[in-house]
Amino acid sequence: MVPGYFGFLANIVTQNYPASSFITRRTLGWEPARPGLLADLDNGHYFSAD
């Protein structure tokens, strides 16, 4: 299905490309000030207590 759907882009979209914020942090002088995703989700306020 992938080659038929993505055509010539199938090879690109099926690869695993790691991502990093290093260039953004270095270029803009940005440093995250809030908790990471998993720590934020563990905080629990996104989910009901049902």
C-alpha positions as CSV (number, residue, x, y, z in Angstrom):
1,M,0.0,0.0,0.0
2,V,2.8,2.5,0.8
3,P,4.4,2.7,-2.6
4,G,1.0,3.0,-4.3
5,Y,-0.1,5.8,-1.9
6,F,3.1,7.8,-1.7
7,G,4.5,7.0,-5.1
8,F,8.1,8.1,-5.5
9,L,8.1,9.5,-1.9
10,A,7.5,6.0,-0.4
11,N,11.2,5.4,0.4
12,I,11.4,8.7,2.2
13,V,8.2,8.4,4.3
14,T,9.0,4.9,5.4
15,Q,12.5,5.8,6.9
16,N,13.3,6.5,10.5
17,Y,14.8,10.0,10.8
18,P,15.7,11.0,14.3
19,A,14.8,14.6,15.2
20,S,16.5,17.0,17.5
21,S,16.0,20.5,18.8
22,F,19.7,21.1,18.9
23,I,19.8,23.5,15.9
24,T,16.8,25.5,17.1
25,R,18.2,25.7,20.6
26,R,21.6,26.8,19.4
27,T,20.4,29.3,16.7
28,L,17.7,31.0,18.9
29,G,19.3,30.5,22.3
30,W,16.1,28.7,23.3
31,E,16.0,26.4,26.3
32,P,12.8,24.6,27.3
33,A,11.4,25.9,30.6
34,R,8.5,23.5,31.1
35,P,8.3,19.7,31.8
36,G,8.8,17.3,29.0
37,L,5.8,15.5,27.4
38,L,5.9,12.4,29.5
39,A,6.4,14.3,32.8
40,D,3.5,16.6,31.8
41,L,1.2,13.7,31.0
42,D,2.1,12.0,34.3
43,N,0.9,15.1,36.0
44,G,-2.6,13.8,35.3
45,H,-4.7,17.0,34.7
46,Y,-5.4,16.0,31.0
47,F,-7.4,13.0,32.0
48,S,-10.6,12.7,34.0
49,A,-10.5,10.8,37.3
50,D,-13.4,8.5,36.3
